Amino acid sequence: MSSRRVSSAPVVAVVGATGIVGETLLGVLEERRFPVGELRALAGARSAGQRVRFAGREHVVAEASPEALRGAEVVFFAATGELSRVLAPLAAEGGALVVDKSSTWRMDPEVPLVVPEVNAAALEGHRGLVACPNCTTIGLVMALEPLRRAAGLAHVAVTTLQAASGVGREGLAELEAGRGAAPRAFPRPLAANVVPQCDRFVAPGTTAEEEKLVLETRKILALPSLPVSATCVRVPVAVGHSASVLVETERPLAPEEALAALRAFPGLAVQPGDGYATPLELAGRDEVAVGRLRRDPTHPRRLLLWSVVDNLRKGAATNAVQIAEALRAR
C-alpha cells in the first residue's frame, strides 16, 4: 500500500476544468464537501484564460504543465488522453494522488481501475495513479457485481444506449442543432436518429467503445476470461447512458434473489417488477438505476435487466471523487 498522505486541506488540481466532465467534477467536489485548500483549474493551451466557478468564486484557468502541477496533492484528469499520458505520471512521481478519467491508463496492469463500491480493494498498493473507468463500464459493473457475488457470472451480453454528452460539449451542441447539422462529433446525424457506432472501429465489426467495455469489465471484476458481448449505440439523449443486459450466472439465481442482492448493494436504485428508470429521471443523480429484471424464459440461468447511469456524474465525476475520498481515507 502506498504510504503517501495528503493534508487536511490539500492543494487540488483539476486538469480539463473547462470541459463538461471537469465542470461536473468541480460541482461534485463542492457538493460532497471534498476538502480543498487551494484549487488549481487547469486545461490545454486553447482553454487557458477561461474562467470556472468553484466555491462561490471564479477561478482563472491556467495551462496544464509540470510547473502548474508542482505541489499539488490531489490531481484529477478530466482532459485529453495526451495530457494524461504526459502529465499524470509526473504528478504521481511528485507525490500527488492522481485520478485519471481518460482511457490512457485503464488497462495498464500497474494502475488500479476502480469503482469504489465494486473493487475498492484494488487501491491497495497503488503507486499514486488510479484510473476511473469508462462511463458505460461503471454502470454495467455496478449492476453485475451483486449478481456475481450471489451466483457467479458465466456470460454477459449488453447493448448500450449512450447519450450525446459522452463525447463532450461538441456532442451536446450537435444534438441541439437538430437534423440539419452536419455530423462532426458523430459518424452520422444524431438528432432524431440512432447510430450503432460509438468511437472508431478497431477491428472488423468492433468499435473502441465496445472493446473498452469488455476489457474494463473483466479487469474491474477480476474475471479476465469472462465472456462479454457488447454493442454500443449512440442515441439522441443529452445525458444518461442506458443498457439492456443479459446475464448468465454460474448457478441458478431466482429473480427474487437477484433483486435482494441488488437492493443490498450500495449505490443502486432498484425498481422491482415492471419498474424502470429513464435517462431523464436519472440526470443529476449518482445512483445506478436497475429495473425490469426478469428471468430469460429460454435459459434457467439467464436474467435480463435494464440499467441507467448519469454518464457525467457517477459515470465520470462522482466516481472520480469517490476514488479520491477512498484514497484519502487509507
C-alpha angles and dihedrals in degrees: 000000000000112000096207115125133188129218124260090257103029132192103255123197124194113197109200093029093156096055125092093256092044091051091049090047092055089052093049092049088055095044093050092043093234105184111255118176093174129006121211110193108200138174143154121299094267092058098042112119095034119119131235130186124237131160093356100310142078123257124200111232115235128200113269110247140141089264093052090053096047109120095011112140100191121029127186119195113205095153141087122320091243093060089048093047092054104033108030095070090046092052092048092047088052090060102264127136102238126200113188123198096184122093092245100101104020098104097037104119090219094055121075115232104208145191100173096216090052110036112003088145088072087074089073109109096011116163097219097282123091126176124222113215129241113284091244093049093054093058092046099049092046088060095041102047098069089050091047091053092047101045112352125250125265102168140353127199117185137178113193127204105203130197127238092245088068087086095044136247092330090060092052092047092052092049092049091049088067134210097331095060117110108237114253106141091042133040092239134019109287104194110099088357145092120225118198093205128082112179125344127317111260098177134011105298095353128102128206089247091056091047091051091049093052098043097041093048091053093048096047094047091043089234103125094176099043109135107236122176116192141182116182118202130186114221132187095260123122101215132006133062116223130192138195106211134192112196124191111195127204092234128032112274121188116221090244091055091046091052091050091052092048094048091052093053117096118244098025128116106202124198113196127213114357093349122122142158129232130209091258091059095044097048109116094016130108101212123098106230119219123187147142090055111173141148118268102241091211097060133034095218100043128099129185124211144166123225136184131190133178097244094205096049117031088009091058127345102034093046090051092051091046089055090052091048090052092048092051091050094056 
